[in-house]
């Protein structure tokens, strides 16, 4: 009888010595920067902070890239939408337009 779940060896040796994650090396757990600073709600007028969470094309970066918690990601989204509406942050960058 063959045993497919043979856990007698070291897991890193079986995976080729890559580390803890399935698709690469071991990652450190990201902590929410807003939780660390004890921010209750993200301010839409603080454009320097908001730009850190936007891509070059003006899109909001996902949680898996920024490390924000779900509560602050929702607050960040609302703040970016308000800042865009108030023309504090652009909707898109000039580089992403293909017609010009």
Secondary structure, DSSP 8 states (H G I E B T S, - for coil): ---S---SS-HHHHTTS--SSTTSS-------HHHHTT-SS--TT-HHHHHHTB-TTS-B--HHHH---HHHHHHHHHHHHHHHHTTSS-SS-GGG-S--
